[in-house]
Amino acid sequence: MGTSSELNGVLSERHVIAIAVGMLMQRCKLRRVDAARRLKQVATVSKVSVFHAASELIDSHPRPLRPEYN
């Protein structure tokens, strides 16, 4: 069994990937399985891990203004 910090790292990676898949689902109107497949394809073509591809996707997403500021 892994240590607590190893478990937290794995859970954090899965959380980042889940957020990126959700963003692709919303942005591209994809089903979950198709969004996950697209993220994996991006990672493969870019020769990076799925986690790294997910992180880049999240970081490059334009941040909309919060409704109270519009």
Backbone bond lengths (Angstrom), bond angles and torsions (degrees), N, CA, C in turn:
res aa  C-N    CA-C-N  psi(-1)  N-CA   C-N-CA  omega(-1)  CA-C   N-CA-C  phi
1 M - - - 1.447 - - 1.527 109.03 -
2 G 1.318 117.11 140.95 1.451 121.66 -178.41 1.520 112.16 -78.07
3 T 1.299 114.43 169.86 1.460 119.64 177.88 1.520 109.73 -77.45
4 S 1.305 114.97 169.36 1.459 120.61 179.62 1.526 111.32 -61.41
5 S 1.330 117.40 -40.60 1.469 119.72 -179.33 1.528 111.31 -69.05
6 E 1.345 117.56 -34.18 1.470 120.16 176.16 1.521 110.07 -65.49
7 L 1.320 116.48 -42.39 1.463 120.93 178.96 1.523 110.41 -63.59
8 N 1.327 117.20 -43.04 1.469 120.64 177.93 1.521 111.17 -62.09
9 G 1.335 117.17 -38.30 1.461 120.74 178.20 1.513 112.06 -63.31
10 V 1.334 116.13 -43.72 1.467 120.70 178.92 1.519 110.26 -64.69
11 L 1.319 117.01 -44.20 1.463 120.04 179.23 1.521 111.33 -64.42
12 S 1.322 117.67 -37.78 1.464 121.08 177.84 1.526 110.68 -64.08
13 E 1.341 117.12 -42.78 1.465 120.36 178.26 1.519 110.50 -62.23
14 R 1.318 117.12 -44.78 1.472 119.99 179.29 1.526 111.08 -62.90
15 H 1.314 116.98 -36.92 1.459 121.25 179.47 1.531 110.40 -65.05
16 V 1.312 117.38 -44.14 1.469 121.94 178.69 1.525 109.85 -61.87
17 I 1.329 117.09 -43.98 1.467 121.06 179.32 1.522 110.25 -63.79
18 A 1.331 117.63 -42.34 1.467 120.95 179.43 1.526 111.29 -62.85
19 I 1.323 117.21 -40.17 1.469 120.44 178.01 1.524 110.15 -63.65
20 A 1.332 116.90 -44.26 1.468 120.55 -179.58 1.526 111.03 -63.88
21 V 1.321 117.28 -40.90 1.470 120.43 177.76 1.530 109.41 -62.65
22 G 1.318 116.96 -42.96 1.462 120.32 177.78 1.520 112.39 -61.81
23 M 1.327 116.33 -39.13 1.466 120.01 177.61 1.523 110.80 -63.88
24 L 1.341 116.82 -42.49 1.465 120.00 178.02 1.523 110.88 -65.10
25 M 1.322 116.90 -38.59 1.465 120.13 178.10 1.520 110.29 -59.79
26 Q 1.318 115.93 -44.56 1.459 120.64 -177.80 1.528 111.58 -72.54
27 R 1.318 116.89 -47.85 1.463 121.61 -174.73 1.525 112.14 -67.70
28 C 1.344 116.32 -42.45 1.464 120.82 -173.65 1.521 113.11 -105.04
29 K 1.324 117.08 3.98 1.469 121.97 -179.40 1.532 111.09 55.55
30 L 1.337 115.66 48.21 1.462 121.69 -178.92 1.521 110.47 -103.95
31 R 1.330 114.91 155.07 1.463 119.85 169.63 1.524 107.57 -73.92
32 R 1.323 116.58 161.03 1.470 120.65 -176.19 1.519 111.95 -56.68
33 V 1.328 116.92 -45.81 1.470 119.88 -177.73 1.526 111.12 -64.18
34 D 1.323 117.08 -37.23 1.463 120.51 179.27 1.531 111.44 -71.37
35 A 1.322 116.81 -37.08 1.465 120.22 177.35 1.525 110.50 -66.34
36 A 1.324 117.07 -41.02 1.470 120.73 177.74 1.521 110.46 -64.45
37 R 1.319 116.49 -39.86 1.466 120.82 178.60 1.528 110.36 -64.11
38 R 1.324 116.84 -42.24 1.465 120.28 -179.96 1.530 110.92 -64.62
39 L 1.322 117.37 -40.73 1.463 120.63 178.10 1.521 110.19 -62.92
40 K 1.324 116.94 -41.08 1.467 120.83 178.31 1.528 110.67 -65.01
41 Q 1.338 117.51 -39.06 1.462 121.06 177.92 1.528 110.82 -63.72
42 V 1.322 116.73 -42.96 1.468 120.71 178.36 1.521 109.87 -60.86
43 A 1.321 116.55 -43.70 1.464 120.66 179.73 1.524 110.95 -63.38
44 T 1.325 116.91 -42.37 1.464 121.20 -179.00 1.522 111.02 -65.03
45 V 1.324 116.85 -47.87 1.461 121.04 -179.54 1.529 110.70 -63.84
46 S 1.319 116.39 -38.73 1.466 121.16 -179.21 1.525 112.90 -80.81
47 K 1.326 116.03 -8.34 1.474 122.29 -179.20 1.527 111.80 58.29
48 V 1.339 114.81 45.35 1.462 121.76 175.16 1.526 108.00 -130.41
49 S 1.311 116.19 169.87 1.464 119.90 177.77 1.532 109.63 -72.10
50 V 1.318 115.85 159.85 1.464 120.31 176.74 1.532 109.14 -61.37
51 F 1.319 116.49 -38.05 1.467 120.53 177.75 1.530 110.83 -60.15
52 H 1.325 117.24 -45.54 1.468 120.77 -179.44 1.534 110.26 -64.78
53 A 1.329 116.97 -42.72 1.469 120.37 178.33 1.527 110.34 -61.95
54 A 1.326 116.50 -41.09 1.465 120.69 178.73 1.524 110.66 -64.04
55 S 1.324 116.72 -42.82 1.465 121.04 179.09 1.524 111.09 -61.30
56 E 1.324 116.58 -43.42 1.469 120.75 179.33 1.526 111.00 -64.65
57 L 1.331 116.67 -40.39 1.461 120.73 178.80 1.525 110.21 -61.18
58 I 1.313 116.49 -46.13 1.467 120.70 -179.80 1.524 110.67 -64.64
59 D 1.325 117.02 -44.66 1.467 121.01 -178.16 1.527 112.72 -65.94
60 S 1.330 117.46 -28.89 1.464 120.41 -177.34 1.525 112.73 -89.37
61 H 1.321 117.53 -6.01 1.459 121.42 -178.46 1.528 109.16 -72.68
62 P 1.344 116.74 128.32 1.468 118.34 178.02 1.527 110.20 -65.63
63 R 1.291 116.31 135.61 1.462 121.41 -178.86 1.530 109.13 -86.49
64 P 1.328 117.53 114.76 1.468 118.40 177.50 1.528 109.98 -71.84
65 L 1.306 115.61 153.08 1.457 119.58 175.67 1.517 109.08 -68.07
66 R 1.290 115.66 146.26 1.457 119.72 176.51 1.524 107.93 -67.94
67 P 1.346 117.62 146.67 1.477 120.68 -175.71 1.528 113.97 -53.30
68 E 1.326 117.32 -34.71 1.470 118.20 -177.35 1.526 112.86 -69.53
69 Y 1.344 117.76 -12.38 1.461 120.98 179.24 1.526 112.49 -98.68
70 N 1.304 118.35 -5.24 1.471 121.47 -179.19 1.503 111.17 -83.51
